[in-house]
């Protein structure tokens, strides 16, 4: 879980502009990590925004639409003036093919803090046949509307599901 806080300094803004969007890979790891100039536990989201969390669930079979997999992303306000602010929450649903992560679908929605069906973004994919097991994950980005943002994206745990492509 990552917590983002506000009040970015001019030095941090310069660092973000120079090198925040470089992807990094750990040796022997199949999970792509997105680099940020802030520490592992917090990053700067913008001046005066307060603190919030980027949240999401693991890719799973839909409970409402048979033969679909989906993933959800949302955000939670922890403190500060972000109360009453909407965020653009983008969810990429990905599959691992040939050793690389490929995006199956991408959805974005402007939502208030919280989660639940009205306060989250859902990315769904219709399985062609339930044969063959593949690895799936989601990548979630939260951008508070009207505030500068860093490049942090939440990557959910890899799930092995019998969903045909």
C-alpha positions as a Markdown table, in Angstrom:
| # | Residue | x | y | z |
|---|---|---|---|---|
| 1 | Unk | 0.0 | 0.0 | 0.0 |
| 2 | Unk | 1.4 | 3.4 | -1.0 |
| 3 | Unk | 0.3 | 6.7 | 0.5 |
| 4 | Unk | 0.7 | 9.9 | -1.5 |
| 5 | Unk | 1.0 | 13.3 | 0.2 |
| 6 | Unk | 0.8 | 16.9 | -0.9 |
| 7 | Unk | 3.0 | 20.0 | -0.6 |
| 8 | Unk | 5.6 | 19.2 | -3.3 |
| 9 | Unk | 8.7 | 21.4 | -3.3 |
| 10 | Unk | 10.2 | 23.1 | -6.3 |
| 11 | Unk | 13.1 | 20.6 | -6.2 |
| 12 | Unk | 10.8 | 17.7 | -6.2 |
| 13 | Unk | 8.8 | 19.1 | -9.1 |
| 14 | Unk | 12.1 | 19.4 | -11.0 |
| 15 | Unk | 13.1 | 15.8 | -10.2 |
| 16 | Unk | 9.7 | 14.6 | -11.3 |
| 17 | Unk | 9.9 | 16.4 | -14.6 |
| 18 | Unk | 13.4 | 14.9 | -15.2 |
| 19 | Unk | 13.1 | 11.3 | -14.3 |
| 20 | Unk | 9.9 | 10.0 | -12.7 |
| 21 | Unk | 8.6 | 8.0 | -15.6 |
| 22 | Unk | 11.4 | 5.4 | -16.1 |
| 23 | Unk | 10.2 | 1.8 | -15.7 |
| 24 | Unk | 12.5 | -0.5 | -13.7 |
| 25 | Unk | 12.8 | -4.3 | -13.5 |
| 26 | Unk | 14.1 | -6.3 | -10.6 |
| 27 | Unk | 16.4 | -9.1 | -11.6 |
| 28 | Unk | 14.4 | -12.4 | -11.7 |
| 29 | Unk | 11.1 | -10.6 | -11.2 |
| 30 | Unk | 8.2 | -10.7 | -13.6 |
| 31 | Unk | 6.5 | -7.7 | -12.0 |
| 32 | Unk | 7.3 | -4.4 | -13.6 |
| 33 | Unk | 7.7 | -1.6 | -11.1 |
| 34 | Unk | 7.3 | 2.1 | -11.9 |
| 35 | Unk | 10.0 | 4.3 | -10.6 |
| 36 | Unk | 9.3 | 7.4 | -8.5 |
| 37 | Unk | 11.7 | 10.0 | -7.0 |
| 38 | Unk | 10.0 | 9.6 | -3.6 |
| 39 | Unk | 10.6 | 7.0 | -1.0 |
| 40 | Unk | 9.1 | 3.5 | -1.1 |
| 41 | Unk | 6.3 | 4.5 | 1.3 |
| 42 | Unk | 5.2 | 7.8 | 0.0 |
| 43 | Unk | 5.4 | 10.1 | -3.0 |
| 44 | Unk | 4.4 | 13.6 | -3.8 |
| 45 | Unk | 1.1 | 14.1 | -5.7 |
| 46 | Unk | 1.0 | 17.9 | -5.8 |
| 47 | Unk | 0.8 | 21.0 | -3.8 |
| 48 | Unk | -2.0 | 21.0 | -1.2 |
| 49 | Unk | -3.7 | 17.8 | -2.3 |
| 50 | Unk | -3.3 | 15.9 | 1.0 |
| 51 | Unk | -2.7 | 12.2 | 1.4 |
| 52 | Unk | -4.5 | 9.4 | -0.5 |
| 53 | Unk | -4.1 | 5.7 | -1.3 |
| 54 | Unk | -4.2 | 4.0 | -4.7 |
| 55 | Unk | -6.2 | 0.8 | -4.3 |
| 56 | Unk | -7.4 | -2.1 | -6.4 |
| 57 | Unk | -8.3 | -5.8 | -6.3 |
| 58 | Unk | -6.7 | -8.7 | -8.1 |
| 59 | Unk | -7.9 | -9.8 | -11.5 |
| 60 | Unk | -10.8 | -12.3 | -10.9 |
| 61 | Unk | -13.8 | -13.9 | -12.6 |
| 62 | Unk | -16.8 | -11.7 | -12.6 |
| 63 | Unk | -19.5 | -12.4 | -10.1 |
| 64 | Unk | -22.2 | -10.8 | -12.3 |
| 65 | Unk | -21.2 | -11.6 | -15.9 |
| 66 | Unk | -20.4 | -15.2 | -16.7 |
| 67 | Unk | -17.2 | -15.9 | -18.7 |
| 68 | Unk | -15.6 | -12.5 | -17.9 |
| 69 | Unk | -12.6 | -11.5 | -15.9 |
| 70 | Unk | -12.3 | -8.1 | -14.3 |
| 71 | Unk | -10.3 | -5.9 | -12.1 |
| 72 | Unk | -11.2 | -2.7 | -10.2 |
| 73 | Unk | -9.3 | 0.4 | -9.2 |
| 74 | Unk | -10.2 | 3.2 | -6.7 |
| 75 | Unk | -8.7 | 5.6 | -4.3 |
| 76 | Unk | -9.1 | 6.6 | -0.7 |
| 77 | Unk | -8.7 | 10.0 | 0.7 |
| 78 | Unk | -6.7 | 10.0 | 4.0 |
| 79 | Unk | -6.3 | 13.7 | 4.8 |
| 80 | Unk | -6.3 | 17.2 | 3.4 |
| 81 | Unk | -8.4 | 19.1 | 0.9 |
| 82 | Unk | -8.8 | 16.1 | -1.5 |
| 83 | Unk | -12.2 | 15.6 | 0.1 |
| 84 | Unk | -14.9 | 16.4 | -2.5 |
| 85 | Unk | -12.3 | 16.1 | -5.3 |
| 86 | Unk | -12.7 | 13.6 | -8.2 |
| 87 | Unk | -9.8 | 11.5 | -9.6 |
| 88 | Unk | -9.4 | 9.9 | -12.9 |
| 89 | Unk | -8.8 | 6.3 | -12.1 |
| 90 | Unk | -7.4 | 4.2 | -15.0 |
| 91 | Unk | -7.2 | 0.4 | -14.9 |
| 92 | Unk | -5.2 | -1.7 | -17.4 |
| 93 | Unk | -6.1 | -5.4 | -17.4 |
| 94 | Unk | -3.0 | -7.3 | -18.6 |
| 95 | Unk | -2.0 | -10.9 | -19.6 |
| 96 | Unk | 1.5 | -12.3 | -19.7 |
| 97 | Unk | 2.4 | -13.6 | -23.2 |
| 98 | Unk | 5.8 | -14.5 | -24.4 |
| 99 | Unk | 7.4 | -13.3 | -21.2 |
| 100 | Unk | 5.9 | -9.8 | -21.6 |
| 101 | Unk | 2.8 | -8.1 | -20.2 |
| 102 | Unk | 0.2 | -7.2 | -22.8 |
| 103 | Unk | -2.8 | -5.0 | -22.2 |
| 104 | Unk | -6.1 | -6.7 | -23.0 |
| 105 | Unk | -8.3 | -3.7 | -22.1 |
| 106 | Unk | -8.0 | -0.3 | -20.5 |
| 107 | Unk | -10.8 | 1.7 | -18.8 |
| 108 | Unk | -10.8 | 5.1 | -17.1 |
| 109 | Unk | -13.5 | 6.9 | -15.1 |
| 110 | Unk | -13.7 | 10.0 | -12.9 |
| 111 | Unk | -14.7 | 9.0 | -9.4 |
| 112 | Unk | -14.9 | 10.3 | -5.9 |
| 113 | Unk | -12.9 | 8.7 | -3.1 |
| 114 | Unk | -14.2 | 5.4 | -1.6 |
| 115 | Unk | -14.5 | 2.3 | -3.7 |
| 116 | Unk | -17.7 | 0.4 | -4.2 |
| 117 | Unk | -19.6 | 0.1 | -7.5 |
| 118 | Unk | -20.1 | 3.8 | -8.0 |
| 119 | Unk | -16.7 | 5.0 | -6.8 |
| 120 | Unk | -14.3 | 2.8 | -8.8 |
| 121 | Unk | -13.2 | 1.9 | -12.3 |
| 122 | Unk | -13.8 | -1.6 | -13.7 |
| 123 | Unk | -11.8 | -3.2 | -16.6 |
| 124 | Unk | -13.5 | -6.3 | -18.0 |
| 125 | Unk | -12.4 | -8.9 | -20.6 |
| 126 | Unk | -14.6 | -11.6 | -22.1 |
| 127 | Unk | -12.8 | -15.0 | -22.1 |
| 128 | Unk | -13.1 | -16.8 | -25.5 |
| 129 | Unk | -12.9 | -20.3 | -24.0 |
| 130 | Unk | -12.2 | -21.4 | -20.5 |
| 131 | Unk | -9.3 | -23.6 | -21.6 |
| 132 | Unk | -5.6 | -22.8 | -20.9 |
| 133 | Unk | -4.3 | -21.1 | -17.9 |
| 134 | Unk | -2.8 | -17.6 | -18.3 |
| 135 | Unk | -1.3 | -15.1 | -15.9 |
| 136 | Unk | -3.2 | -11.8 | -15.3 |
| 137 | Unk | -2.6 | -8.6 | -13.4 |
| 138 | Unk | -3.9 | -5.1 | -13.3 |
| 139 | Unk | -2.1 | -1.7 | -13.3 |
| 140 | Unk | -4.0 | 1.2 | -11.6 |
| 141 | Unk | -3.2 | 4.9 | -11.9 |
| 142 | Unk | -5.0 | 7.6 | -9.9 |
| 143 | Unk | -4.7 | 11.2 | -11.0 |
| 144 | Unk | -6.6 | 13.8 | -8.8 |
| 145 | Unk | -8.3 | 16.2 | -11.2 |
| 146 | Unk | -6.8 | 19.7 | -11.0 |
| 147 | Unk | -3.6 | 18.6 | -9.2 |
| 148 | Unk | -0.1 | 17.7 | -10.5 |
| 149 | Unk | 0.8 | 14.0 | -10.1 |
| 150 | Unk | 3.7 | 11.7 | -10.1 |
| 151 | Unk | 4.1 | 8.5 | -12.1 |
| 152 | Unk | 3.2 | 6.0 | -9.4 |
| 153 | Unk | 1.0 | 3.1 | -10.5 |
| 154 | Unk | -0.2 | 0.2 | -8.4 |
| 155 | Unk | 0.5 | -3.2 | -9.8 |
| 156 | Unk | -1.7 | -6.0 | -8.4 |
| 157 | Unk | -0.5 | -9.5 | -7.7 |
| 158 | Unk | -0.3 | -12.0 | -10.6 |
| 159 | Unk | -3.3 | -14.4 | -10.8 |
| 160 | Unk | -3.4 | -17.6 | -12.8 |
| 161 | Unk | -6.9 | -18.0 | -14.3 |
| 162 | Unk | -8.4 | -20.4 | -16.8 |
| 163 | Unk | -9.5 | -17.7 | -19.2 |
| 164 | Unk | -9.0 | -18.3 | -22.9 |
| 165 | Unk | -7.7 | -15.5 | -25.1 |
